[in-house]
Amino acid sequence: MKRATQAVIKNKDVLLSHGLVEARASCLKIIEYALTAVDPYNATYKAVQMIGEKLIVDEREYDLALIDNIYVIGAGKATFRQALAIDEILGDRITEGLVVLKHGQGSPLNHIKILESAHPVPDHHSFSASREIIKIAEKARKKDLVICLMSGGVSSNCCCPVDEITEADKIEMNRLLVPCGAQVTELMTVRRHLSKIKGGRLALKIAPAICITLTVSDAIGDPLEWNADWTHPDSSTFQDAVDILHRYGIWENAPDRIRTFFSNFTPEKETPKSLDKINIQYCMTVKTEDLWKAAFKKSKLLGITPYLLTSELIGESREVGRVISSLAKESEKTGLVFQPPCALIASGETGVRLTGDVKGIGGANQELGCGACLDLSPSDTIVIGAIDTDGTDGPTDYAGALTDGFTVTTAKEMGIDFHKELMEHNSTELLKQVRDIIYTGHTGSNVNDLVVCLVF
């Protein structure tokens, strides 16, 4: 019997104790329904079945009677729920397995070893885990099968720097990249060219074994390349990585060895552009569209007309929040943009660029929720929920924010300068003070971010 998703908002009582209670309750119902819909465990069971000695993956059959060894490797914030399903489906057929998760995400499995490491900046566990992953990949021979589980977070959870740089260099590079404001694909482009396993390089180590890559998408548009980073050829180039470092003002602050590495191109430093000769099957078990489609469905069930603003949400988080709020206010005022009661839904991944003195911590969704309520008053019948679907927004233990026109007013009554705290990127403490922070714990999923704005 398959196990249900672990995703649940654990502090609903607090979130529904103030503000626009009925609208808040509807927003949380939509968010929870969407989280349940993108559970990797259930999605893996839909894609992978065992019938006798036949392993069927997305309608492609593998005769396990012809396979000597089955290895399972993986990393990322949604891979525990994938691994749980694979562990149950294949059982004792698994020769060896290892999956690397974010600290606090996992628990022991029967046939797959679990390791934990840091995110979004790697730690020493990230490097030791990558060495173990490589050892398993290199064991694989022609009559073996390697199942590779991947999801967002893999770049930090499992790091293996090129020989020319050190682990400390890689950590510092990640520290510089995360807050620079670059898009996720740009960050990954730089990371790929500093890695021995990313950009398809691990596939070269797995060959000549058969490789099945099961992914949970967290990339806008669901491109396989960015969701199957270890085993998919790389379209970005060495020069692209250099240009990104210059574009975001990182080059001068990058470690000396990294600048030296990027200043001296050789063909060997380029990532593979084709893996046509390697036997690889790709299967995306969860897509980002599954997230917003589920939010759509639940909105309709609640009698609220849904509208998709975008499934490619990007930009500076707090400013994106203000734009969404302005659309909601126009809908509330005139009904010309969208007719209330309505749900304005968006998915994607916004970013926070840290500049100047940073007072506290926060996350993109927390800042988006704070930005969205800046221009609202208690008379506005608008509620905004913004979450990171893995349950940990940025470097925090919180999933996101649920705000309305009472949020800023409450902060003012408490003597808090809401705008100042937001500009100092202190969104976590700010939202905790006004009791508008969403807490889920680790959801076991990781499928973009979700914004639900209700207008009544």
C-alpha positions in Angstrom: 0.0 0.0 0.0 1.5 3.3 -1.1 2.1 5.9 1.6 0.6 9.4 1.3 2.7 12.5 1.0 4.1 14.0 4.2 3.3 17.6 3.1 1.1 19.4 5.6 1.0 22.9 6.9 1.7 22.3 10.6 0.9 25.8 11.9 -2.6 26.3 10.4 -4.1 27.2 13.7 -1.8 30.1 14.1 -2.2 31.3 10.5 -6.0 31.1 10.8 -6.2 32.9 14.1 -6.2 36.4 12.6 -6.6 38.4 9.4 -9.0 37.3 6.6 -9.6 33.9 8.2 -12.0 32.4 5.6 -9.8 33.5 2.7 -6.7 32.3 4.4 -8.3 28.9 5.0 -9.1 28.6 1.3 -5.6 29.6 0.3 -4.1 27.0 2.6 -6.4 24.3 1.2 -5.3 25.1 -2.3 -1.6 25.0 -1.3 -1.9 21.7 0.6 -3.8 20.1 -2.3 -1.1 21.2 -4.7 1.7 19.8 -2.4 -0.1 16.5 -2.2 -0.3 16.3 -6.0 3.4 16.6 -6.5 4.4 13.8 -4.1 7.4 12.0 -5.7 6.6 8.7 -3.9 3.2 8.3 -5.6 4.6 9.7 -8.9 7.4 7.1 -8.9 4.8 4.3 -8.3 2.9 5.5 -11.3 6.0 5.5 -13.5 7.7 2.3 -12.3 6.2 -1.2 -11.9 7.5 -4.8 -11.5 5.6 -7.5 -13.3 7.4 -10.8 -12.7 11.0 -10.3 -13.7 10.0 -7.3 -15.9 10.8 -3.8 -14.7 8.6 -1.4 -16.6 9.6 2.3 -16.5 7.2 4.6 -18.4 6.2 1.7 -20.7 9.7 0.7 -21.4 10.5 -2.9 -20.3 13.7 -4.3 -18.8 14.2 -8.0 -18.3 15.9 -8.3 -14.9 16.8 -11.9 -15.6 19.4 -10.4 -18.0 20.8 -7.9 -15.4 23.6 -8.8 -13.1 23.5 -5.9 -10.7 21.1 -3.0 -9.9 22.6 0.1 -8.5 20.6 3.1 -7.2 22.2 6.5 -6.8 20.7 9.9 -6.4 20.7 13.3 -4.8 18.3 16.2 -4.2 15.6 17.4 -2.0 12.9 15.2 -3.5 14.8 12.0 -3.8 14.0 10.5 -0.5 10.4 9.9 -1.5 11.6 8.6 -4.9 14.1 6.3 -3.1 11.4 5.0 -0.7 9.3 3.9 -3.7 12.2 2.3 -5.5 13.3 0.5 -2.3 9.9 -1.0 -2.0 9.5 -1.9 -5.7 12.9 -3.5 -6.2 13.7 -4.7 -2.7 16.4 -7.4 -2.5 17.1 -7.0 -6.2 19.1 -3.8 -5.4 22.8 -4.6 -5.2 23.8 -1.3 -3.7 22.2 2.1 -3.3 23.0 5.6 -2.1 20.9 8.7 -2.0 22.1 12.1 -0.7 19.6 14.4 0.9 19.4 17.8 2.7 20.1 17.6 6.4 17.0 16.4 8.3 15.1 15.0 5.3 15.7 11.3 5.5 15.3 8.1 7.5 16.8 4.7 7.0 15.7 2.5 4.1 16.1 -1.2 3.8 18.2 -1.4 0.6 19.4 2.1 -0.1 21.9 4.0 2.1 20.9 7.5 3.0 23.5 10.3 3.5 22.7 14.0 4.3 24.5 17.2 3.4 24.0 20.9 3.3 21.9 23.1 1.0 22.1 25.7 -0.6 25.8 25.9 0.2 27.6 22.5 0.3 29.5 21.2 3.3 32.1 18.5 3.8 29.4 15.9 3.7 28.5 17.0 0.1 32.0 16.2 -1.0 32.4 12.8 0.8 29.0 11.8 -0.6 30.0 12.6 -4.1 33.0 10.4 -3.8 30.8 7.5 -2.7 28.4 8.2 -5.6 31.3 8.0 -8.1 32.5 4.7 -6.6 29.1 3.1 -7.2 28.8 4.5 -10.7 32.2 3.2 -11.7 31.3 -0.3 -10.5 28.7 -0.6 -13.1 29.4 -2.9 -16.1 27.7 -3.7 -19.4 25.1 -6.1 -17.9 24.3 -3.9 -14.9 21.5 -1.3 -14.4 21.9 2.0 -12.7 18.9 3.9 -11.5 19.7 7.6 -11.0 17.3 9.7 -8.9 17.6 13.4 -9.3 15.8 16.6 -8.1 16.5 20.2 -7.2 19.2 20.6 -4.6 21.6 18.1 -6.2 24.2 20.8 -6.9 24.7 21.4 -3.2 23.9 18.0 -1.8 26.6 16.3 -4.0 29.7 18.2 -5.0 32.8 16.9 -6.7 35.1 19.8 -7.9 37.5 19.5 -10.8 41.1 18.8 -9.8 42.2 22.4 -10.4 40.2 23.8 -7.5 39.7 22.8 -3.8 36.6 22.0 -1.9 36.9 25.3 -0.1 36.9 27.1 -3.5 33.7 25.3 -4.4 32.0 26.3 -1.2 33.1 29.9 -1.6 31.8 29.9 -5.2 28.4 28.7 -4.0 28.3 31.4 -1.3 28.9 34.0 -4.0 26.5 32.5 -6.5 23.4 31.9 -4.3 22.6 35.6 -3.4 23.8 37.2 -6.6 20.4 37.4 -8.3 21.2 35.0 -11.2 18.7 32.6 -12.5 18.9 28.9 -11.5 20.1 27.8 -14.9 22.9 30.4 -14.8 24.0 29.1 -11.4 24.0 25.6 -12.7 26.0 26.6 -15.8 28.9 27.8 -13.5 28.6 24.8 -11.2 28.7 22.3 -14.1 31.9 23.6 -15.4 33.6 23.3 -12.0 32.3 19.7 -11.5 33.4 16.2 -12.3 29.9 14.8 -12.3 27.5 17.5 -13.5 26.6 18.4 -17.1 26.4 14.7 -18.1 29.8 13.7 -16.8 28.5 11.1 -14.4 26.9 9.3 -17.3 30.3 8.7 -18.8 31.3 7.0 -15.5 28.1 4.9 -15.5 28.6 3.6 -19.1 28.5 1.0 -20.5 25.8 0.0 -18.0 22.1 0.8 -18.7 21.0 4.0 -17.0 17.5 5.0 -16.0 17.2 8.6 -14.8 14.1 9.4 -12.8 13.6 13.1 -12.2 11.4 15.5 -10.2 11.4 18.8 -12.1 12.0 22.1 -10.4 13.1 23.9 -13.5 10.8 26.3 -15.4 9.4 24.6 -18.5 10.5 21.1 -17.3 13.6 20.8 -19.5 15.3 17.5 -19.1 18.7 19.0 -19.3 18.4 21.0 -16.1 16.6 18.2 -14.2 18.9 15.4 -15.2 22.2 17.2 -14.6 24.4 14.1 -14.0 23.3 12.1 -17.0 22.2 14.7 -19.7 24.4 16.4 -22.2 25.1 20.0 -21.5 24.1 22.8 -23.9 25.9 25.5 -22.0 29.5 26.2 -22.6 32.7 27.0 -20.7 32.5 30.6 -22.0 28.9 30.9 -20.8 30.1 30.2 -17.3 32.8 32.9 -17.5 30.3 35.4 -18.9 27.9 34.7 -16.0 30.6 35.4 -13.4 31.3 38.8 -15.1 27.6 39.6 -15.6 26.8 39.4 -11.9 30.0 41.0 -10.6 31.3 37.8 -9.1 34.6 37.4 -11.1 36.7 39.7 -9.0 35.6 38.1 -5.8 35.9 34.5 -7.0 38.8 32.4 -5.5 42.0 32.7 -7.3 42.1 29.1 -8.4 38.7 29.4 -10.0 39.7 32.5 -11.9 42.8 30.7 -13.1 40.7 27.7 -14.1 38.3 29.8 -16.1 41.1 31.9 -17.7 42.7 28.9 -19.4 40.3 27.0 -21.6 41.2 23.6 -23.0 38.8 21.2 -24.8 39.0 18.8 -21.9 37.4 21.3 -19.6 34.2 21.4 -21.7 31.2 19.3 -20.7 29.9 16.6 -23.0 27.5 17.8 -25.7 26.2 14.4 -26.7 25.6 11.1 -25.0 24.1 9.3 -27.9 26.2 6.2 -27.6 25.2 5.6 -23.9 22.0 3.6 -23.1 20.0 6.1 -21.0 16.3 6.4 -20.4 14.9 9.6 -18.9 11.6 9.7 -17.1 10.3 12.9 -15.5 7.9 11.6 -12.8 6.8 15.0 -11.5 6.5 18.1 -13.7 6.2 21.7 -12.6 2.8 21.9 -14.5 1.5 19.3 -12.1 1.8 21.9 -9.3 -0.2 24.8 -10.8 -2.8 22.4 -12.4 -3.5 21.0 -8.9 -3.9 24.5 -7.5 -6.3 25.2 -10.4 -8.3 22.1 -9.7 -8.7 22.8 -6.0 -9.7 26.4 -6.6 -12.5 25.2 -8.8 -13.6 22.7 -6.2 -13.8 25.6 -3.7 -15.9 27.7 -6.1 -13.1 30.1 -6.9 -12.3 30.9 -10.5 -8.6 30.2 -11.1 -6.3 32.1 -13.5 -2.7 31.2 -14.4 -0.6 34.4 -14.3 2.5 32.5 -15.3 4.2 29.1 -14.9 7.6 30.9 -15.6 7.7 33.3 -12.6 11.0 35.0 -12.2 12.4 38.3 -10.9 13.2 40.0 -7.6 11.0 38.4 -5.1 9.5 41.4 -3.2 8.9 43.3 -6.4 7.2 40.3 -8.0 5.0 40.2 -4.9 4.0 43.8 -5.4 3.1 43.3 -9.1 0.9 40.3 -8.2 -0.8 42.4 -5.5 -1.4 45.2 -7.9 -3.2 42.9 -10.3 -5.3 41.6 -7.3 -6.2 45.1 -6.3 -7.3 46.0 -9.8 -9.4 42.9 -9.9 -11.0 43.8 -6.5 -11.6 47.4 -7.6 -12.9 47.0 -11.1 -13.2 43.4 -12.0 -11.8 44.3 -15.4 -8.6 42.3 -15.1 -10.0 39.2 -13.3 -13.5 38.8 -11.9 -13.7 38.0 -8.1 -13.9 35.6 -6.5 -10.7 34.4 -8.2 -7.4 32.8 -7.6 -4.4 34.2 -9.3 -1.9 31.4 -9.5 1.8 31.4 -10.5 4.7 29.0 -10.3 8.4 29.4 -11.0 11.3 30.6 -9.0 12.0 34.2 -8.0 15.2 35.3 -6.4 16.6 37.6 -3.8 19.7 39.7 -4.5 21.5 40.5 -1.3 23.2 43.9 -1.2 24.5 46.1 1.6 24.0 45.2 5.2 21.9 42.1 5.6 20.3 42.0 9.1 18.7 38.6 9.2 17.6 35.7 7.1 14.7 34.9 4.9 13.7 33.2 1.6 12.4 34.2 -1.8 8.8 33.2 -1.0 8.9 34.9 2.4 10.1 38.1 0.7 7.5 37.7 -2.1 4.7 37.4 0.5 6.0 40.5 2.4 6.2 42.5 -0.8 2.7 41.5 -1.8 1.1 42.9 1.3 3.1 46.2 1.4 0.4 48.1 -0.6 -2.7 46.3 1.0 -4.9 47.6 3.8 -7.3 45.7 6.1 -10.2 46.7 3.8 -8.7 44.8 0.8 -10.2 41.3 0.6 -7.0 39.8 -0.8 -4.8 37.0 0.6 -1.4 35.9 -0.8 0.2 32.5 -0.1 3.8 31.9 -1.4 5.7 28.7 -0.7 8.8 26.7 -1.6 7.4 23.2 -2.3 10.3 21.5 -0.5 9.2 23.2 2.8 12.4 25.1 3.3 12.5 28.5 1.7 16.0 29.7 1.2 18.3 28.8 4.2 15.4 28.7 6.6 13.2 26.1 8.2 10.0 27.7 6.9 8.1 27.1 3.7 6.9 30.7 2.9 4.4 33.3 3.8 0.6 33.9 4.1 -0.1 37.6 4.2 -3.0 40.0 3.7 -4.0 43.6 4.4 -3.7 43.1 8.1 0.0 42.0 8.0 1.6 45.4 7.8 -1.0 46.9 10.2 -0.2 44.3 12.8 3.5 45.0 12.4 3.0 48.7 12.9 0.9 48.1 16.1 3.8 46.0 17.4 6.3 48.9 16.7 7.9 47.1 13.8 9.0 49.0 10.7 7.8 46.4 8.1 9.4 48.0 5.1 12.7 48.5 6.8 12.9 44.9 8.0 12.0 43.7 4.5 14.7 45.8 2.9 17.2 44.4 5.3 16.1 40.9 4.2 14.9 40.0 7.7 11.7 38.4 6.4 11.8 35.2 8.5 11.8 37.1 11.9 9.4 39.7 10.6 6.8 37.0 9.5 7.3 35.1 12.7 6.5 38.2 14.7 3.2 38.9 12.9 2.4 35.1 12.8 2.3 34.9 9.0 5.0 32.4 8.3 4.2 29.0 6.9 5.7 26.0 8.4 5.5 22.5 6.8 8.8 20.9 7.7 10.4 18.9 4.8 7.6 17.9 2.4 9.6 15.3 0.5 9.0 17.2 -2.8 10.7 20.0 -4.7 8.7 21.4 -7.7 9.3 25.1 -8.2 7.6 27.7 -6.0 3.9 28.3 -5.8 2.0 31.6 -5.4 -1.7 31.6 -4.8 -3.4 35.0 -4.5 -7.1 35.0 -3.7 -9.4 37.9 -4.4 -12.9 38.1 -3.0 
